[in-house]
Amino acid sequence: MDSLRLHHVAVRAADVDTTVTFYRDVLTLPVVRDERPRSVWLELCDGSLIMVEAREDGEPPIAPGSKELMALRVSEERKAAIRELAIARSIFDGETAHTVYLRDPDGRRIGVSTYPLIDG
């Protein structure tokens, strides 16, 4: 039986350029397809994607303080580096023993986590 794996996550952005800069510079994700002004695709290490798409007029923004979360798996070293960058850029949103939380330019909560998964 086929297993389900993440193909892509689409995030809607008020300003595609600003949001892409966040994912590229803070999370160090490479741009693999650029269809501005509509969308930009950034690649995760397993080949899945984060697609930053332009929010349409009238589309609601992320609710302030929303606890919805997109968590990404990282090494301890990368988590520490992202934590320092998040603090320096005033986008740090707290942490637990395994996860650092930050906010992207649209207010979306992002986690970088070392929490062990079932398959290791």
N, CA, C and O atoms as a MOPAC input file, in Angstrom:
PM7 MOZYME 1SCF
protein

 N      0.84000 1    -1.18700 1     0.00000 1
 C      0.00000 1     0.00000 1     0.00000 1
 C      0.88300 1     1.24800 1     0.00000 1
 O      1.89700 1     1.29700 1     0.69600 1
 N      0.49500 1     2.24200 1    -0.77600 1
 C      1.20500 1     3.51400 1    -0.80000 1
 C      1.11900 1     4.19200 1     0.55900 1
 O      0.07700 1     4.17700 1     1.21400 1
 N      2.22900 1     4.78300 1     0.96900 1
 C      2.18800 1     5.58100 1     2.18700 1
 C      1.94400 1     7.03500 1     1.80700 1
 O      2.31400 1     7.48300 1     0.72200 1
 N      1.32300 1     7.74700 1     2.70800 1
 C      1.09600 1     9.17400 1     2.47500 1
 C      2.31500 1     9.94200 1     2.92900 1
 O      2.84200 1     9.70000 1     4.01500 1
 N      2.76300 1    10.86400 1     2.10500 1
 C      3.86600 1    11.74600 1     2.44200 1
 C      3.45300 1    13.16200 1     2.04800 1
 O      2.60900 1    13.36400 1     1.17600 1
 N      4.05800 1    14.11000 1     2.70000 1
 C      3.74500 1    15.50000 1     2.39600 1
 C      4.21000 1    15.84900 1     0.98600 1
 O      5.35900 1    15.59400 1     0.62600 1
 N      3.33400 1    16.42300 1     0.20400 1
 C      3.66100 1    16.90600 1    -1.13400 1
 C      4.02700 1    18.38800 1    -1.06000 1
 O      5.12500 1    18.78900 1    -1.44300 1
 N      3.08000 1    19.19800 1    -0.55600 1
 C      3.36000 1    20.61600 1    -0.35100 1
 C      2.39600 1    21.21400 1     0.65500 1
 O      1.31600 1    20.68100 1     0.91100 1
 N      2.81300 1    22.32200 1     1.20800 1
 C      1.98300 1    23.16000 1     2.05000 1
 C      1.89300 1    24.49900 1     1.34100 1
 O      2.91600 1    25.06300 1     0.95200 1
 N      0.69100 1    25.01200 1     1.16900 1
 C      0.51400 1    26.32600 1     0.54700 1
 C      0.22000 1    27.33900 1     1.64600 1
 O     -0.73000 1    27.18200 1     2.41200 1
 N      1.04100 1    28.37400 1     1.71400 1
 C      0.80500 1    29.46500 1     2.65500 1
 C      0.42500 1    30.70300 1     1.85000 1
 O      1.06500 1    31.03400 1     0.85200 1
 N     -0.60800 1    31.36700 1     2.29500 1
 C     -1.10500 1    32.55200 1     1.60600 1
 C     -0.43700 1    33.77900 1     2.21400 1
 O     -0.33900 1    33.89700 1     3.43600 1
 N      0.01500 1    34.67500 1     1.37800 1
 C      0.80900 1    35.81000 1     1.85000 1
 C      0.24400 1    37.13200 1     1.36000 1
 O     -0.16800 1    37.25700 1     0.20700 1
 N      0.23100 1    38.11600 1     2.25200 1
 C     -0.15100 1    39.47500 1     1.86400 1
 C      0.88800 1    40.05400 1     0.91600 1
 O      0.54600 1    40.78600 1    -0.01300 1
 N      2.15600 1    39.73000 1     1.14600 1
 C      3.26100 1    40.19700 1     0.30400 1
 C      4.17600 1    39.00200 1     0.03400 1
 O      4.93600 1    38.58700 1     0.90900 1
 N      4.10000 1    38.46100 1    -1.16400 1
 C      4.87000 1    37.25900 1    -1.52000 1
 C      6.36200 1    37.49300 1    -1.31300 1
 O      7.04000 1    36.63700 1    -0.74300 1
 N      6.88900 1    38.62500 1    -1.76000 1
 C      8.33000 1    38.88700 1    -1.64300 1
 C      8.80300 1    38.84800 1    -0.19400 1
 O      9.82300 1    38.22600 1     0.10700 1
 N      8.07600 1    39.50200 1     0.70400 1
 C      8.45600 1    39.55100 1     2.11000 1
 C      8.39900 1    38.16300 1     2.74000 1
 O      9.28600 1    37.78600 1     3.50600 1
 N      7.36000 1    37.41300 1     2.41900 1
 C      7.21400 1    36.07200 1     2.98700 1
 C      8.26500 1    35.12100 1     2.44000 1
 O      8.80500 1    34.30800 1     3.19100 1
 N      8.56600 1    35.20200 1     1.15900 1
 C      9.62700 1    34.36700 1     0.57900 1
 C     10.96900 1    34.69600 1     1.22600 1
 O     11.74700 1    33.79200 1     1.52800 1
 N     11.24300 1    35.96100 1     1.43600 1
 C     12.50000 1    36.35900 1     2.09000 1
 C     12.60600 1    35.72000 1     3.46400 1
 O     13.68200 1    35.25700 1     3.84100 1
 N     11.52200 1    35.68200 1     4.21800 1
 C     11.52000 1    35.03400 1     5.53300 1
 C     11.89900 1    33.56100 1     5.41300 1
 O     12.82400 1    33.10500 1     6.08600 1
 N     11.20000 1    32.81900 1     4.56900 1
 C     11.45400 1    31.37600 1     4.46600 1
 C     12.84600 1    31.08800 1     3.88500 1
 O     13.48500 1    30.10000 1     4.24700 1
 N     13.29300 1    31.94000 1     3.00600 1
 C     14.62800 1    31.75400 1     2.40700 1
 C     15.73000 1    32.12300 1     3.39500 1
 O     16.69300 1    31.37100 1     3.54700 1
 N     15.60900 1    33.26400 1     4.06800 1
 C     16.68600 1    33.75800 1     4.91800 1
 C     16.66900 1    33.17900 1     6.33200 1
 O     17.72700 1    32.86100 1     6.87600 1
 N     15.50500 1    33.03900 1     6.92700 1
 C     15.43500 1    32.54300 1     8.30100 1
 C     15.51300 1    31.01300 1     8.33700 1
 O     16.24000 1    30.44700 1     9.15400 1
 N     14.77200 1    30.35000 1     7.45900 1
 C     14.75200 1    28.88400 1     7.46400 1
 C     15.70000 1    28.27900 1     6.43100 1
 O     15.83100 1    27.05800 1     6.35600 1
 N     16.35200 1    29.10600 1     5.64700 1
 C     17.33400 1    28.71900 1     4.61800 1
 C     16.78100 1    27.72900 1     3.58800 1
 O     17.46700 1    26.79300 1     3.17800 1
 N     15.53200 1    27.95300 1     3.18000 1
 C     14.93000 1    27.09700 1     2.16300 1
 C     15.22400 1    27.65700 1     0.77600 1
 O     15.02500 1    28.84900 1     0.54300 1
 N     15.69200 1    26.82400 1    -0.14600 1
 C     15.98900 1    27.31200 1    -1.49200 1
 C     14.72800 1    27.47600 1    -2.34600 1
 O     13.79200 1    26.68100 1    -2.25800 1
 N     14.72700 1    28.51500 1    -3.16200 1
 C     13.65600 1    28.72500 1    -4.13200 1
 C     13.90700 1    27.77200 1    -5.30100 1
 O     14.99800 1    27.74700 1    -5.87100 1
 N     12.87200 1    26.97900 1    -5.65500 1
 C     13.01600 1    26.04900 1    -6.77700 1
 C     12.10900 1    26.40800 1    -7.95700 1
 O     12.27600 1    25.88500 1    -9.05900 1
 N     11.16300 1    27.29000 1    -7.72100 1
 C     10.30700 1    27.77000 1    -8.80700 1
 C      9.78100 1    29.13600 1    -8.41100 1
 O      9.28300 1    29.32800 1    -7.30200 1
 N      9.89700 1    30.08200 1    -9.33100 1
 C      9.48800 1    31.45100 1    -9.05600 1
 C      8.48500 1    31.89200 1   -10.11100 1
 O      8.84100 1    32.11000 1   -11.26900 1
 N      7.23700 1    32.02100 1    -9.70300 1
 C      6.15000 1    32.44000 1   -10.59500 1
 C      5.53100 1    33.74100 1   -10.08700 1
 O      4.31600 1    33.92900 1   -10.15100 1
 N      6.38800 1    34.64000 1    -9.57700 1
 C      5.87900 1    35.91200 1    -9.06100 1
 C      5.15700 1    36.66400 1   -10.16300 1
 O      5.56400 1    36.61400 1   -11.32400 1
 N      4.10600 1    37.34900 1    -9.81100 1
 C      3.66000 1    37.70200 1    -8.46600 1
 C      2.72900 1    36.66200 1    -7.82800 1
 O      2.32000 1    36.83900 1    -6.68100 1
 N      2.38500 1    35.58300 1    -8.54400 1
 C      1.41700 1    34.60900 1    -8.03100 1
 C      1.97000 1    33.70000 1    -6.94300 1
 O      1.35000 1    33.55600 1    -5.88900 1
 N      3.14200 1    33.07600 1    -7.18100 1
 C      3.63800 1    32.10500 1    -6.20200 1
 C      5.13600 1    31.86900 1    -6.34000 1
 O      5.74300 1    32.14200 1    -7.37600 1
 N      5.70600 1    31.35300 1    -5.26200 1
 C      7.10600 1    30.92800 1    -5.23200 1
 C      7.14300 1    29.61000 1    -4.46600 1
 O      6.48800 1    29.46200 1    -3.43400 1
 N      7.91600 1    28.65400 1    -4.98200 1
 C      8.03800 1    27.35700 1    -4.34200 1
 C      9.40000 1    27.25600 1    -3.67000 1
 O     10.43000 1    27.56300 1    -4.26900 1
 N      9.38500 1    26.81900 1    -2.41700 1
 C     10.61600 1    26.60900 1    -1.65200 1
 C     10.67700 1    25.12900 1    -1.27500 1
 O      9.66200 1    24.52600 1    -0.92700 1
 N     11.86600 1    24.55700 1    -1.34700 1
 C     12.00000 1    23.11500 1    -1.16700 1
 C     12.51300 1    22.74400 1     0.22400 1
 O     13.44200 1    23.35500 1     0.75200 1
 N     11.87400 1    21.72400 1     0.79600 1
 C     12.36300 1    21.09700 1     2.01800 1
 C     13.31700 1    19.97400 1     1.61800 1
 O     13.33200 1    19.56700 1     0.45600 1
 N     14.10900 1    19.47100 1     2.55700 1
 C     15.16500 1    18.51800 1     2.22300 1
 C     14.64300 1    17.19300 1     1.66800 1
 O     15.40100 1    16.47100 1     1.02100 1
 N     13.38700 1    16.85300 1     1.89600 1
 C     12.84900 1    15.58200 1     1.39600 1
 C     12.16400 1    15.72100 1     0.04000 1
 O     11.56800 1    14.76700 1    -0.45900 1
 N     12.25100 1    16.91000 1    -0.55600 1
 C     11.62800 1    17.14300 1    -1.85700 1
 C     10.22800 1    17.71100 1    -1.77300 1
 O      9.67500 1    18.11300 1    -2.79600 1
 N      9.63200 1    17.76100 1    -0.58400 1
 C      8.33100 1    18.40500 1    -0.45400 1
 C      8.53800 1    19.92300 1    -0.49500 1
 O      9.66600 1    20.40800 1    -0.41300 1
 N      7.44500 1    20.65200 1    -0.62200 1
 C      7.53100 1    22.08700 1    -0.87400 1
 C      6.69300 1    22.90900 1     0.08200 1
 O      5.69100 1    22.44000 1     0.62200 1
 N      7.12500 1    24.14900 1     0.28000 1
 C      6.28400 1    25.18900 1     0.84600 1
 C      6.03600 1    26.15200 1    -0.30200 1
 O      6.96900 1    26.74300 1    -0.84500 1
 N      4.77200 1    26.30400 1    -0.66500 1
 C      4.39800 1    27.21300 1    -1.73800 1
 C      3.85700 1    28.49400 1    -1.11600 1
 O      2.85900 1    28.47200 1    -0.39500 1
 N      4.51300 1    29.59100 1    -1.39400 1
 C      4.04400 1    30.89700 1    -0.92700 1
 C      3.19800 1    31.46100 1    -2.05500 1
 O      3.69200 1    31.69900 1    -3.15700 1
 N      1.91900 1    31.67200 1    -1.77100 1
 C      0.97800 1    32.14200 1    -2.78200 1
 C      0.38500 1    33.48300 1    -2.36800 1
 O      0.14900 1    33.73000 1    -1.18500 1
 N      0.15000 1    34.33600 1    -3.34200 1
 C     -0.44000 1    35.64900 1    -3.07200 1
 C     -1.86100 1    35.50000 1    -2.54800 1
 O     -2.68500 1    34.79500 1    -3.13000 1
 N     -2.12800 1    36.17200 1    -1.44400 1
 C     -3.47500 1    36.20000 1    -0.88400 1
 C     -4.34200 1    37.07900 1    -1.77400 1
 O     -3.90700 1    38.14300 1    -2.21400 1
 N     -5.54200 1    36.64700 1    -2.03200 1
 C     -6.45400 1    37.40500 1    -2.89100 1
 C     -7.12800 1    38.52100 1    -2.10300 1
 O     -7.24300 1    38.45400 1    -0.87900 1
 N     -7.57200 1    39.55000 1    -2.82600 1
 C     -8.32900 1    40.62800 1    -2.19000 1
 C     -9.53100 1    40.03100 1    -1.46800 1
 O    -10.23600 1    39.18800 1    -2.02400 1
 N     -9.76100 1    40.45700 1    -0.25500 1
 C    -10.90000 1    39.97300 1     0.51300 1
 C    -10.63800 1    38.68200 1     1.27900 1
 O    -11.45100 1    38.28000 1     2.11100 1
 N     -9.51200 1    38.03200 1     1.00500 1
 C     -9.17300 1    36.80000 1     1.73500 1
 C     -8.70700 1    37.19600 1     3.13600 1
 O     -7.87200 1    38.08900 1     3.27600 1
 N     -9.23100 1    36.54800 1     4.16600 1
 C     -8.86600 1    36.97300 1     5.51900 1
 C     -7.41100 1    36.65400 1     5.85600 1
 O     -6.87000 1    35.64200 1     5.41200 1
 N     -6.78700 1    37.51900 1     6.63900 1
 C     -5.42300 1    37.26200 1     7.08900 1
 C     -5.41500 1    36.22100 1     8.20800 1
 O     -6.47200 1    35.81100 1     8.68800 1
 N     -4.22600 1    35.80100 1     8.61900 1
 C     -4.06500 1    34.91800 1     9.77300 1
 C     -4.56400 1    35.67200 1    11.00300 1
 O     -4.23800 1    36.84500 1    11.19000 1
 N     -5.34300 1    35.01000 1    11.82800 1
 C     -5.85400 1    35.65300 1    13.04300 1
 C     -4.69200 1    35.97700 1    13.98100 1
 O     -3.85500 1    35.11100 1    14.23700 1
 N     -4.62200 1    37.20000 1    14.49600 1
 C     -3.54300 1    37.55500 1    15.42200 1
 C     -3.48800 1    36.58200 1    16.59800 1
 O     -4.50900 1    36.27000 1    17.21000 1
 N     -2.28000 1    36.11000 1    16.90300 1
 C     -2.09300 1    35.20800 1    18.02000 1
 C     -2.51900 1    33.77200 1    17.76600 1
 O     -2.51300 1    32.95700 1    18.68900 1
 N     -2.88800 1    33.44500 1    16.53100 1
 C     -3.31300 1    32.08200 1    16.21100 1
 C     -2.25900 1    31.07000 1    16.66200 1
 O     -1.06100 1    31.29900 1    16.49800 1
 N     -2.70600 1    29.96900 1    17.21900 1
 C     -1.80300 1    28.90700 1    17.66100 1
 C     -1.68700 1    27.79500 1    16.62100 1
 O     -1.00900 1    26.79600 1    16.85900 1
 N     -2.35300 1    27.95900 1    15.45000 1
 C     -2.14700 1    26.97600 1    14.39000 1
 C     -0.66600 1    26.94900 1    14.08500 1
 O      0.01500 1    27.96800 1    14.20700 1
 N     -0.16500 1    25.80000 1    13.69100 1
 C      1.27500 1    25.62500 1    13.62200 1
 C      1.69600 1    24.77800 1    12.43400 1
 O      1.05900 1    23.77700 1    12.10700 1
 N      2.78500 1    25.19800 1    11.79400 1
 C      3.50100 1    24.35100 1    10.85400 1
 C      4.85700 1    24.10000 1    11.49800 1
 O      5.65200 1    25.02700 1    11.65700 1
 N      5.12600 1    22.85000 1    11.87000 1
 C      6.38600 1    22.51500 1    12.53500 1
 C      7.29700 1    21.76500 1    11.57000 1
 O      6.86500 1    20.86100 1    10.85500 1
 N      8.55800 1    22.15900 1    11.56800 1
 C      9.56600 1    21.55300 1    10.70300 1
 C     10.61700 1    20.85800 1    11.56100 1
 O     11.02000 1    21.37300 1    12.60400 1
 N     11.04900 1    19.70300 1    11.11800 1
 C     12.04800 1    18.91000 1    11.83100 1
 C     13.44100 1    19.45900 1    11.52600 1
 O     13.79200 1    19.67100 1    10.36500 1
 N     14.23500 1    19.68700 1    12.58000 1
 C     15.58100 1    20.24100 1    12.41700 1
 C     16.54300 1    19.57200 1    13.40900 1
 O     16.12600 1    18.87100 1    14.33100 1
 N     17.82900 1    19.80800 1    13.19200 1
 C     18.85400 1    19.36600 1    14.13500 1
 C     18.90500 1    20.34100 1    15.30700 1
 O     18.38100 1    21.45200 1    15.22700 1
 N     19.54200 1    19.91400 1    16.39700 1
 C     19.71900 1    20.80900 1    17.55600 1
 C     20.47800 1    22.07400 1    17.14500 1
 O     20.13400 1    23.17400 1    17.57800 1
 N     21.49800 1    21.91800 1    16.31700 1
 C     22.31800 1    23.05900 1    15.89400 1
 C     21.50000 1    24.05800 1    15.07800 1
 O     21.60300 1    25.26800 1    15.27900 1
 N     20.69800 1    23.54600 1    14.16500 1
 C     19.89300 1    24.44500 1    13.33700 1
 C     18.81100 1    25.11500 1    14.16600 1
 O     18.50600 1    26.29000 1    13.96100 1
 N     18.23100 1    24.37500 1    15.09800 1
 C     17.21500 1    24.96500 1    15.98800 1
 C     17.81700 1    26.12700 1    16.76900 1
 O     17.19300 1    27.18000 1    16.89700 1
 N     19.02500 1    25.94000 1    17.28900 1
 C     19.69200 1    27.00100 1    18.06200 1
 C     19.96800 1    28.22200 1    17.18900 1
 O     19.78000 1    29.35700 1    17.62600 1
 N     20.40900 1    27.99100 1    15.96500 1
 C     20.70300 1    29.10500 1    15.05400 1
 C     19.42900 1    29.87200 1    14.69800 1
 O     19.42700 1    31.10300 1    14.66500 1
 N     18.35200 1    29.14400 1    14.43400 1
 C     17.08100 1    29.79700 1    14.10100 1
 C     16.54400 1    30.55300 1    15.30900 1
 O     15.96900 1    31.63000 1    15.15400 1
 N     16.72100 1    30.00600 1    16.50700 1
 C     16.29100 1    30.68200 1    17.73100 1
 C     16.97500 1    32.04300 1    17.85600 1
 O     16.31700 1    33.05200 1    18.11400 1
 N     18.29000 1    32.06700 1    17.67400 1
 C     19.03400 1    33.32400 1    17.79100 1
 C     18.59300 1    34.33100 1    16.73800 1
 O     18.43900 1    35.51600 1    17.03500 1
 N     18.38700 1    33.86500 1    15.50600 1
 C     17.93100 1    34.74400 1    14.42600 1
 C     16.52800 1    35.26800 1    14.71800 1
 O     16.24200 1    36.44300 1    14.48400 1
 N     15.65600 1    34.40600 1    15.22500 1
 C     14.28400 1    34.82300 1    15.55200 1
 C     14.28600 1    35.89100 1    16.64100 1
 O     13.53100 1    36.86000 1    16.56300 1
 N     15.12600 1    35.71600 1    17.64900 1
 C     15.22300 1    36.72500 1    18.70900 1
 C     15.75100 1    38.03300 1    18.13500 1
 O     15.21500 1    39.10000 1    18.43200 1
 N     16.79600 1    37.96100 1    17.31700 1
 C     17.39900 1    39.16600 1    16.73100 1
 C     16.41100 1    39.91400 1    15.84100 1
 O     16.45400 1    41.14200 1    15.76700 1
 N     15.52100 1    39.18500 1    15.16400 1
 C     14.55600 1    39.81400 1    14.25800 1
 C     13.20900 1    40.09800 1    14.92100 1
 O     12.27100 1    40.53900 1    14.25700 1
 N     13.11200 1    39.85000 1    16.21600 1
 C     11.87900 1    40.07900 1    16.98200 1
 C     10.69400 1    39.28000 1    16.44100 1
 O      9.56800 1    39.77500 1    16.40800 1
 N     10.95500 1    38.04600 1    16.02100 1
 C      9.88900 1    37.16000 1    15.54500 1
 C      9.80300 1    35.89600 1    16.40000 1
 O      9.05200 1    34.97500 1    16.07800 1
 N     10.57000 1    35.85500 1    17.48500 1
 C     10.56300 1    34.73500 1    18.42500 1
 C      9.20600 1    34.68900 1    19.11700 1
 O      8.69200 1    35.72300 1    19.54300 1
 N      8.61500 1    33.47900 1    19.23100 1
 C      7.28500 1    33.33800 1    19.81600 1
 C      7.26500 1    32.26500 1    20.90400 1
 O      6.22300 1    31.66500 1    21.16700 1
 N      8.41400 1    32.02400 1    21.53500 1
 C      8.46700 1    31.08100 1    22.63700 1
 C      9.16900 1    29.78900 1    22.27200 1
 O      9.59300 1    29.59000 1    21.13300 1
 N      9.28600 1    28.90100 1    23.27500 1
 C      9.94800 1    27.62700 1    23.03900 1
 C      9.57800 1    26.62400 1    24.11500 1
 O      9.13500 1    26.98300 1    25.20600 1
 N      9.77100 1    25.36200 1    23.78000 1
 C      9.66800 1    24.25600 1    24.72100 1
 C     11.01800 1    23.55200 1    24.70100 1
 O     11.95200 1    24.02900 1    24.05700 1
 N     11.13300 1    22.44100 1    25.38700 1
 C     12.40500 1    21.70800 1    25.40500 1
 C     12.85400 1    21.28000 1    24.01800 1
 O     14.05400 1    21.19200 1    23.75900 1
 N     11.91000 1    21.01200 1    23.12200 1
 C     12.25800 1    20.49600 1    21.79700 1
 C     11.96800 1    21.45000 1    20.63600 1
 O     12.47400 1    21.24000 1    19.53400 1
 N     11.17500 1    22.48100 1    20.85800 1
 C     10.67700 1    23.29500 1    19.74100 1
 C     10.84900 1    24.78600 1    20.00700 1
 O     10.58600 1    25.27300 1    21.10700 1
 N     11.29200 1    25.49400 1    18.98500 1
 C     11.34900 1    26.95700 1    18.99300 1
 C     10.23000 1    27.44000 1    18.07600 1
 O     10.05400 1    26.92000 1    16.97400 1
 N      9.48200 1    28.42900 1    18.53200 1
 C      8.36400 1    28.98100 1    17.77200 1
 C      8.70500 1    30.39400 1    17.31200 1
 O      9.33200 1    31.16700 1    18.03800 1
 N      8.28100 1    30.71400 1    16.10000 1
 C      8.45600 1    32.04800 1    15.55400 1
 C      7.26600 1    32.37400 1    14.67400 1
 O      6.44100 1    31.50800 1    14.38500 1
 N      7.17900 1    33.61200 1    14.25300 1
 C      6.06800 1    34.06300 1    13.40600 1
 C      6.60900 1    34.54500 1    12.07400 1
 O      7.59000 1    35.28700 1    12.01500 1
 N      5.94900 1    34.10800 1    10.99500 1
 C      6.34000 1    34.60600 1     9.67800 1
 C      5.71300 1    35.98600 1     9.46500 1
 O      4.95200 1    36.43900 1    10.31900 1
 N      6.00800 1    36.66700 1     8.35400 1
 C      5.49600 1    38.03700 1     8.16000 1
 C      3.97400 1    38.16700 1     8.17800 1
 O      3.45600 1    39.25300 1     8.43600 1
 N      3.24800 1    37.08000 1     7.90900 1
 C      1.78600 1    37.12900 1     7.95100 1
 C      1.22900 1    36.75800 1     9.31500 1
 O      0.01300 1    36.74200 1     9.50600 1
 N      2.11500 1    36.45800 1    10.27100 1
 C      1.67900 1    36.10000 1    11.61500 1
 C      1.48300 1    34.60400 1    11.80800 1
 O      1.03600 1    34.17100 1    12.87100 1
 N      1.80700 1    33.82200 1    10.81000 1
 C      1.68300 1    32.36300 1    10.88300 1
 C      2.71600 1    31.81200 1    11.86000 1
 O      3.88000 1    32.21000 1    11.81900 1
 N      2.30400 1    30.90600 1    12.73100 1
 C      3.20300 1    30.31600 1    13.72100 1
 C      3.97700 1    29.15900 1    13.08400 1
 O      3.39000 1    28.22900 1    12.53100 1
 N      5.29000 1    29.23700 1    13.17500 1
 C      6.19200 1    28.22700 1    12.62900 1
 C      6.97400 1    27.64200 1    13.79700 1
 O      7.41700 1    28.37400 1    14.68100 1
 N      7.14200 1    26.33300 1    13.80100 1
 C      7.96700 1    25.69300 1    14.80500 1
 C      9.12700 1    24.97700 1    14.13400 1
 O      8.97900 1    24.40300 1    13.05500 1
 N     10.26700 1    25.01500 1    14.77600 1
 C     11.41000 1    24.18200 1    14.35900 1
 C     11.67600 1    23.25600 1    15.53500 1
 O     11.93300 1    23.71000 1    16.65000 1
 N     11.61200 1    21.94500 1    15.27600 1
 C     11.53000 1    20.99900 1    16.37000 1
 C     12.50600 1    19.84200 1    16.23400 1
 O     12.79500 1    19.36600 1    15.13600 1
 N     13.00100 1    19.40900 1    17.37600 1
 C     13.85900 1    18.21900 1    17.46600 1
 C     13.10600 1    17.08300 1    18.16300 1
 O     13.69800 1    16.04900 1    18.47300 1
 N     11.80900 1    17.26600 1    18.41000 1
 C     11.05000 1    16.23300 1    19.11400 1
 C     11.14400 1    14.92600 1    18.34000 1
 O     10.89000 1    14.90700 1    17.13500 1
 N     11.50500 1    13.82700 1    19.01300 1
 C     11.67400 1    12.55600 1    18.30900 1
 C     10.35300 1    12.02600 1    17.76200 1
 O      9.34700 1    11.97700 1    18.47000 1
 N     10.37300 1    11.63300 1    16.49900 1
 C      9.18900 1    11.06100 1    15.87000 1
 C      9.16400 1     9.55000 1    16.10500 1
 O     10.15700 1     8.96200 1    16.53200 1
 N      8.04800 1     8.94900 1    15.82700 1
 C      7.85900 1     7.51200 1    16.05700 1
 C      8.92600 1     6.68700 1    15.34500 1
 O      9.46300 1     5.73700 1    15.91300 1
 N      9.23400 1     7.05700 1    14.08600 1
 C     10.20200 1     6.26100 1    13.31700 1
 C     11.62900 1     6.75600 1    13.51400 1
 O     12.53600 1     6.31800 1    12.80600 1
 N     11.84100 1     7.65500 1    14.45700 1
 C     13.17000 1     8.13600 1    14.75900 1
 C     13.53500 1     9.33100 1    14.00100 1
 O     14.64000 1     9.84900 1    14.15900 1

